Amino acid sequence: MPPRYMERMERQSATYRSMFGEPQFDPPPYPYSRSRPASVDSTMSGLSALSQGASKPLPPPPQYEQIDNHTIPGLDKPAIPLDSLVLVTGANGWQGMHVVDQLLERGYRVRGTVRTGDKAVETAHYFGEKYGPGQFVAAVIPDMAQPGAFDIAARGCAGIVHVASVMSYSPDPHEVIAPTIAGAINALEGAAKEPTVRRFVYCSATAAAVSQGTGKRNPVTHESWNMAAFKTAWEPPPYNNDRAYAVFASSKMQTEQAVWRWVRSRRPHFAINTVLPNVLWGKILDPGQDYRTSVADLALIFDGNARAAAWQPPQYFVDVQDSALLHVAALILPDIRGQRLFAAHSPYNIDSVLQLLRGLYPDKAIAGDVNDHGVDLTSFTETWKSEDLLKRMGRTGWTDIETSISRTCEAFQLPSKDL
């Protein structure tokens, strides 16, 4: 084994021990085992039968006064009964807020975790106005890395969707990776202590499976892991900004591996699935929120500063509501267990986004071509499974990129935007 690889392992091991103490089993990174339980194989073989024909698209969510009879298309007995309480971590984030919205729309009650009291008030106010009192309750958890962080929040819950993650985009792996893993393990431990929990969904990312970027042609399956990001993330200092994306990707990869290792070791009483979204665009629920992820990058492009958004490689896009609904499907569909579900619809680069924006807004001068951004040639071979799940949940399929981008940009033109 090369000495530099051993040095990376030692640096990561020291970080883990400083946060978790001595491990009970070898901590990640570790290559994912290619063997899987028979129950997973039977589920995989049954996925080809998922598509039963698309239902009509769901109408816009009604105001809460009108909600009186919740139904889920084609699903008589969900894994989690309607009106059950679901815990969503990171409930005020870009993805988390949409997961909450999709759950409330379908008749579930939600307890959402946020990091500050101000965020709790804002998020509870938004969902209270939309769905009425008592449907959403916020819980403040300042530090998800603290042992037992989610134990109280998980009480009485039938399901947990863990979306919270360290999204600082710091290039220092010690600041991002260890606390992200700790948060996921704490959420799992909280679920394990609560006998009412039936389902657990972890929000991962396509970056956990593959290093995307210019000129790369990587067939990606449920057995793919992004070890290249790990190697880059744990290189010796200095931690320059060009390492930030690799650190983010490695945090998702190592955390998802830690989740599956925990499952194999603990054999919990609840089923677990993971969802792997790529770049998220679409409808902004609350334009007053602080978005630091893909929405902020699109705002830069929209305002003519495309070069500043080129720090991320060319990737795939998925609509944020499609991704959120996929999390709900992973939570409530009884036959979906032990799955990695990819949420990646179509590839893009900055210049293709610029061309699309100029077509949508011909009167707005949008400058900033980035001719060297390249094209992502990654091949996600299993996204058809996710699309079939969307159809089972009432959608006609993936939302196209033009529709999603136009929905995002509507918020950029509001006087009260804070993006």
C-alpha positions in Angstrom: 0.0 0.0 0.0 1.5 3.4 -1.0 2.9 5.5 1.9 0.8 8.5 0.9 -2.4 6.5 1.1 -1.4 5.3 4.6 -0.8 8.9 5.6 -4.3 9.8 4.5 -5.7 6.9 6.5 -3.8 8.0 9.6 -5.0 11.6 9.4 -8.6 10.5 9.0 -8.2 8.0 11.9 -6.9 10.7 14.2 -9.9 12.9 13.4 -12.4 10.1 14.0 -10.8 9.2 17.4 -10.8 12.8 18.5 -14.6 13.0 17.9 -15.9 9.5 18.6 -13.2 7.9 20.8 -12.0 4.4 20.2 -14.1 2.7 17.5 -15.9 -0.5 18.1 -15.2 -1.6 14.5 -13.0 -0.2 11.8 -14.2 3.2 10.7 -14.6 4.1 7.0 -13.3 4.5 4.4 -13.9 1.0 3.2 -15.0 -0.4 -0.1 -18.6 -1.4 -0.1 -19.2 -5.1 -0.1 -20.5 -6.4 -3.4 -22.5 -9.1 -1.6 -25.9 -8.1 -0.4 -28.7 -9.8 1.5 -31.2 -12.0 -0.4 -34.0 -9.5 0.6 -32.2 -6.8 -1.3 -31.7 -9.1 -4.4 -35.4 -9.9 -4.4 -36.3 -6.2 -4.2 -33.9 -5.4 -7.1 -35.5 -8.2 -9.2 -38.9 -6.8 -8.5 -38.1 -3.3 -9.6 -38.8 -4.1 -13.3 -42.4 -4.5 -12.4 -42.8 -1.1 -10.7 -44.1 0.8 -13.7 -47.9 0.4 -13.7 -48.6 3.3 -15.9 -48.4 7.0 -15.0 -51.2 8.6 -13.1 -52.3 12.2 -13.7 -49.9 14.8 -12.2 -50.9 15.8 -8.7 -52.7 19.2 -8.5 -51.1 22.1 -6.6 -51.2 21.5 -2.8 -54.5 22.9 -1.4 -54.6 25.4 1.4 -54.8 23.6 4.7 -58.5 24.4 5.2 -59.3 22.2 2.2 -57.3 19.2 3.3 -59.7 16.6 4.5 -59.0 13.3 2.8 -55.4 12.4 2.1 -54.7 9.6 -0.4 -51.6 8.3 -2.1 -52.2 7.2 -5.7 -52.1 3.4 -6.0 -51.0 2.8 -2.5 -53.5 1.3 0.0 -51.1 0.3 2.7 -48.0 2.5 3.0 -45.2 1.4 5.2 -46.0 4.4 7.4 -49.7 5.1 7.9 -51.0 8.5 7.0 -51.1 11.0 9.9 -47.9 9.4 11.4 -45.2 11.6 12.7 -42.0 11.8 10.6 -38.7 13.4 11.7 -36.9 15.4 9.0 -33.5 16.7 9.9 -32.2 19.8 8.2 -35.8 20.9 7.7 -35.1 24.5 6.7 -32.6 23.6 4.0 -33.1 23.6 0.3 -33.8 19.8 0.0 -35.1 19.4 3.6 -37.8 22.0 3.2 -39.2 20.3 0.1 -39.2 16.9 1.8 -41.2 18.4 4.7 -43.6 20.0 2.1 -44.2 16.7 0.3 -44.8 14.9 3.5 -47.3 17.5 4.8 -49.1 17.6 1.4 -49.6 13.8 1.6 -51.1 13.8 5.1 -48.2 13.2 7.4 -47.2 15.2 10.4 -43.6 16.4 10.6 -41.1 17.3 13.3 -38.3 19.1 11.7 -34.9 19.9 13.1 -33.0 23.2 12.6 -29.9 24.6 14.2 -31.2 27.9 15.7 -34.3 29.3 17.3 -34.7 31.9 14.6 -34.8 29.2 11.9 -37.3 27.3 14.0 -39.6 30.3 14.1 -39.3 31.0 10.4 -39.8 27.4 9.3 -42.7 26.8 11.6 -44.4 30.0 10.5 -44.1 29.1 6.8 -45.6 25.6 7.2 -48.1 26.7 9.7 -49.5 29.3 7.3 -49.6 26.7 4.5 -50.9 23.6 6.3 -52.4 24.9 9.6 -51.4 24.5 13.2 -50.1 21.2 14.6 -48.9 19.7 11.3 -45.3 20.9 11.6 -43.2 21.4 14.8 -39.6 22.5 14.8 -36.9 21.2 17.1 -33.7 23.0 17.7 -30.5 20.9 17.6 -27.5 23.2 17.4 -24.9 20.4 16.9 -25.9 17.1 15.3 -22.4 15.6 16.0 -23.0 15.5 19.8 -23.8 12.0 21.0 -27.6 11.4 21.4 -28.3 14.6 19.4 -31.5 13.1 17.9 -32.7 10.9 20.7 -35.4 13.2 22.0 -36.5 14.4 18.5 -37.0 10.8 17.3 -39.5 9.9 20.1 -42.9 8.9 18.8 -41.8 9.0 15.1 -42.7 6.4 12.6 -40.1 7.4 10.1 -36.9 9.5 9.8 -35.5 11.3 6.8 -32.0 12.5 7.6 -31.1 15.4 5.3 -28.9 17.5 7.6 -25.3 17.7 6.5 -22.3 20.0 6.8 -22.7 22.2 3.7 -20.0 24.8 4.5 -17.9 23.7 1.5 -14.8 24.0 3.6 -11.7 22.5 2.0 -10.7 21.1 5.4 -11.9 17.5 5.6 -11.7 17.6 9.4 -14.3 20.3 9.6 -16.8 18.5 7.2 -16.4 14.8 7.1 -16.3 13.7 10.7 -19.3 15.8 11.9 -21.3 14.7 8.9 -20.7 11.0 9.7 -21.4 11.7 13.4 -24.8 13.3 12.5 -25.9 10.3 10.5 -24.9 7.8 13.1 -26.6 9.8 15.8 -29.8 9.8 13.7 -29.6 6.1 13.3 -28.9 5.5 17.0 -31.9 7.7 17.9 -34.0 5.6 15.5 -32.8 2.4 17.0 -33.9 3.5 20.5 -37.4 4.3 19.3 -39.6 1.2 18.7 -42.1 3.1 16.7 -39.7 3.9 13.9 -40.4 1.8 10.8 -38.4 3.5 8.1 -35.2 5.6 7.8 -34.0 7.4 4.7 -30.6 9.0 4.3 -30.1 11.9 1.8 -26.8 11.1 0.2 -25.6 12.6 -3.2 -24.5 11.3 -6.5 -21.0 12.6 -5.5 -21.0 9.6 -3.1 -20.9 7.3 -6.1 -18.9 9.0 -8.8 -16.5 11.9 -9.5 -18.3 13.8 -12.2 -16.6 16.2 -14.5 -15.3 17.0 -17.9 -14.7 14.2 -20.3 -15.4 11.4 -17.8 -17.5 8.4 -18.9 -18.3 6.4 -15.8 -21.2 3.9 -15.7 -22.7 4.3 -12.3 -24.7 1.6 -10.4 -25.8 0.9 -6.8 -22.3 -0.6 -6.3 -20.4 2.5 -7.3 -18.4 4.5 -4.7 -16.3 7.7 -5.2 -13.0 6.6 -3.8 -11.3 9.3 -6.0 -12.9 12.0 -3.9 -11.7 10.4 -0.7 -8.1 10.3 -1.9 -8.2 14.0 -2.9 -10.0 15.1 0.3 -7.4 13.6 2.6 -4.3 14.7 0.8 -1.9 16.6 3.1 -2.4 20.3 3.8 -2.6 23.1 2.7 -6.4 22.9 2.3 -6.9 25.2 -0.6 -10.4 26.1 -2.0 -9.9 23.8 -5.0 -10.3 20.9 -2.7 -13.8 22.0 -1.4 -15.8 19.9 -3.8 -13.8 16.7 -3.2 -14.3 17.2 0.6 -18.0 17.5 0.1 -18.1 14.5 -2.1 -16.0 12.4 0.3 -18.3 13.5 3.2 -21.3 12.1 1.3 -19.5 8.9 0.3 -18.0 8.1 3.7 -21.2 8.9 5.5 -23.3 6.7 3.3 -20.8 3.9 3.6 -21.0 4.4 7.4 -24.8 4.2 7.2 -24.7 0.9 5.4 -22.0 -0.5 7.6 -24.1 0.4 10.7 -27.1 -1.4 9.1 -25.1 -4.6 8.5 -23.6 -4.5 12.0 -26.8 -3.5 13.9 -29.6 -5.2 11.9 -32.1 -2.6 13.0 -35.9 -3.2 13.4 -36.6 -0.6 10.6 -35.9 -0.6 6.9 -33.4 1.8 5.4 -33.0 3.4 1.9 -30.7 6.1 0.6 -31.4 8.7 -2.0 -28.6 10.2 -4.1 -29.6 13.6 -5.7 -27.4 15.6 -8.0 -27.7 19.4 -8.5 -31.1 20.6 -7.4 -33.1 23.4 -9.0 -36.8 24.1 -9.0 -39.4 26.0 -7.0 -38.2 28.0 -4.1 -40.7 27.7 -1.3 -39.5 30.6 0.8 -37.6 33.3 -1.1 -36.4 34.8 2.2 -34.3 31.7 3.0 -30.5 31.7 2.8 -29.5 29.3 0.0 -25.8 28.5 -0.2 -25.9 25.6 -2.6 -27.1 25.1 -6.2 -29.6 28.0 -6.0 -26.8 30.4 -5.1 -24.8 29.2 -8.1 -27.7 29.6 -10.4 -28.2 33.1 -9.0 -24.6 33.9 -10.0 -25.2 32.7 -13.5 -28.5 34.6 -13.7 -26.8 37.8 -12.7 -24.0 37.5 -15.2 -21.3 36.1 -13.0 -21.1 32.6 -14.4 -17.3 32.2 -13.9 -17.8 32.4 -10.1 -20.1 29.3 -10.4 -17.6 27.3 -12.4 -15.9 25.9 -9.3 -18.3 22.9 -9.5 -17.8 20.5 -12.4 -20.4 19.9 -15.0 -22.9 17.5 -13.6 -26.5 16.2 -13.8 -29.6 18.2 -12.7 -32.7 17.0 -11.0 -35.8 19.0 -9.9 -35.9 19.6 -6.2 -39.5 18.5 -5.9 -38.8 15.3 -7.8 -35.9 14.5 -5.4 -38.1 15.3 -2.4 -40.8 13.0 -3.6 -38.3 10.3 -4.2 -37.3 10.6 -0.5 -41.0 10.2 0.4 -41.3 7.2 -1.8 -38.3 5.6 -0.1 -40.0 6.3 3.2 -43.5 4.9 2.5 -43.4 2.4 -0.3 -43.5 -1.1 1.4 -41.5 -3.0 -1.2 -38.6 -0.5 -1.3 -36.1 -1.6 1.2 -32.3 -1.5 1.2 -32.1 0.6 -1.9 -29.8 3.3 -3.3 -32.0 5.5 -5.4 -30.3 7.9 -7.9 -31.9 11.3 -8.5 -30.2 12.5 -11.7 -32.2 13.5 -14.8 -30.1 15.2 -17.4 -26.5 16.6 -17.8 -25.7 20.3 -18.0 -22.8 22.7 -18.0 -22.8 26.4 -17.4 -22.9 27.4 -21.0 -26.0 25.3 -21.6 -27.6 26.9 -18.6 -26.7 30.4 -20.0 -28.2 29.5 -23.4 -31.4 28.3 -21.7 -31.6 31.5 -19.5 -31.1 33.8 -22.5 -34.0 32.0 -24.2 -36.2 32.3 -21.1 -35.3 36.0 -20.5 -34.5 37.5 -24.0 -34.8 41.1 -22.6 -32.2 40.5 -19.9 -28.5 40.7 -20.9 -26.9 37.7 -19.3 -23.2 37.7 -19.8 -20.4 35.4 -18.8 -19.8 32.5 -21.1 -17.5 29.8 -19.7 -16.4 28.0 -22.8 -14.0 25.6 -21.0 -16.5 24.1 -18.5 -16.8 20.9 -20.5 -19.4 18.2 -20.5 -20.3 15.5 -18.0 -20.5 12.1 -19.8 -21.3 10.1 -16.7 -23.9 7.3 -17.3 -26.3 6.7 -14.5 -27.7 3.3 -15.5 -30.3 2.9 -12.8 -32.2 6.2 -12.8 -35.1 4.4 -14.5 -35.9 2.8 -11.1 -36.3 6.2 -9.5 -38.5 7.5 -12.4 -40.8 4.5 -11.9 -41.1 5.4 -8.2 -42.1 8.9 -9.2 -44.8 7.5 -11.4 -46.0 5.3 -8.6 -46.3 8.5 -6.5 -48.5 10.2 -9.1 -46.0 12.0 -11.3 -45.6 11.5 -15.1 -41.8 11.3 -14.8 -38.9 13.7 -14.3 -39.3 17.4 -14.6 -37.3 19.0 -17.4 -34.5 21.4 -16.8 -36.2 24.4 -18.5 -39.2 24.1 -16.2 -37.0 23.8 -13.1 -34.7 26.6 -13.9 -37.6 29.0 -14.7 -39.2 28.1 -11.3 -36.0 28.9 -9.5 -35.5 32.2 -11.4 -39.0 33.4 -10.5 -37.7 34.0 -6.9 -34.6 36.0 -8.2 -36.9 38.6 -9.6 -38.8 39.3 -6.3 -37.9 42.4 -4.3 -37.6 40.4 -1.1 -35.1 37.8 -2.3 -32.2 36.9 0.0 -30.2 34.3 -1.9 
